[in-house]
Amino acid sequence: MPRLAATLNDPRMIRNTAATMALPQLARPEDIANAAVFLSSDALARHITGQVLVIAGGMEGRWLWQPEEIDPAAAL
């Protein structure tokens, strides 16, 4: 994640981003991988067609938390 390195090292940016999410933590690569495994499973996603799966922690684009309430270490 070289393109995000500066952002992920800036506690203020992490707080401001995570404060817009119902689940105040940034997605990890395994979050995306787990969704891909689920969707590719004949057993688990057998009856799912034509859907968009949003993996964004409930990101609203507006503050749901005050940035000061977010622990940057816990949000990563």
VMD Tcl script that draws the C-alpha trace (Angstrom):
set ca {
  {0.00 0.00 0.00}
  {2.70 2.53 -0.91}
  {0.15 5.03 -2.24}
  {-1.58 5.11 1.16}
  {1.53 5.07 3.35}
  {1.46 8.79 4.17}
  {-2.27 8.70 4.98}
  {-1.98 5.58 7.13}
  {0.81 7.22 9.12}
  {-1.25 10.35 9.82}
  {-3.46 9.89 12.92}
  {-5.54 12.96 11.98}
  {-6.42 11.50 8.57}
  {-7.29 8.14 10.11}
  {-9.55 9.82 12.70}
  {-11.30 11.96 10.09}
  {-11.89 9.03 7.75}
  {-12.99 6.54 10.42}
  {-15.33 9.15 11.96}
  {-17.51 8.85 8.82}
  {-18.05 5.11 9.30}
  {-20.65 3.27 11.38}
  {-17.91 0.72 12.06}
  {-15.05 3.12 12.76}
  {-12.16 1.18 11.27}
  {-10.49 1.11 7.90}
  {-10.92 -1.92 5.69}
  {-8.08 -4.41 5.60}
  {-7.12 -6.53 2.58}
  {-8.61 -9.59 4.30}
  {-12.00 -7.83 4.51}
  {-12.08 -7.68 0.72}
  {-10.70 -11.22 0.41}
  {-13.39 -12.61 2.73}
  {-16.11 -11.02 0.61}
  {-14.55 -12.46 -2.57}
  {-14.42 -15.94 -1.02}
  {-18.04 -15.62 0.10}
  {-19.23 -14.54 -3.35}
  {-17.26 -17.26 -5.11}
  {-18.68 -19.99 -2.89}
  {-21.32 -22.20 -4.50}
  {-22.62 -23.08 -1.04}
  {-22.66 -19.67 0.64}
  {-23.63 -17.39 -2.23}
  {-25.58 -19.89 -4.30}
  {-28.64 -17.69 -4.77}
  {-26.97 -14.28 -5.09}
  {-27.04 -12.65 -8.51}
  {-26.48 -9.15 -9.84}
  {-25.71 -7.44 -6.55}
  {-23.20 -4.81 -5.55}
  {-21.50 -5.64 -2.28}
  {-20.28 -2.48 -0.58}
  {-17.41 -3.12 1.81}
  {-17.06 0.28 3.41}
  {-17.79 -0.15 7.12}
  {-20.99 1.84 6.74}
  {-19.20 4.92 5.38}
  {-21.70 7.76 5.19}
  {-19.56 10.64 3.94}
  {-20.56 12.60 7.03}
  {-19.27 12.41 10.57}
  {-21.01 9.77 12.67}
  {-18.40 10.14 15.41}
  {-16.31 13.03 16.59}
  {-12.76 12.48 15.29}
  {-11.43 12.78 18.85}
  {-13.45 9.66 19.75}
  {-11.49 7.53 17.28}
  {-8.35 5.71 18.37}
  {-6.18 5.71 15.23}
  {-4.43 2.48 16.30}
  {-7.77 0.68 16.69}
  {-9.03 2.00 13.35}
  {-6.26 0.28 11.39}
}
mol new
graphics top color blue
foreach p $ca { graphics top sphere $p radius 0.5 }
foreach p [lrange $ca 0 end-1] q [lrange $ca 1 end] { graphics top cylinder $p $q radius 0.2 }
display resetview
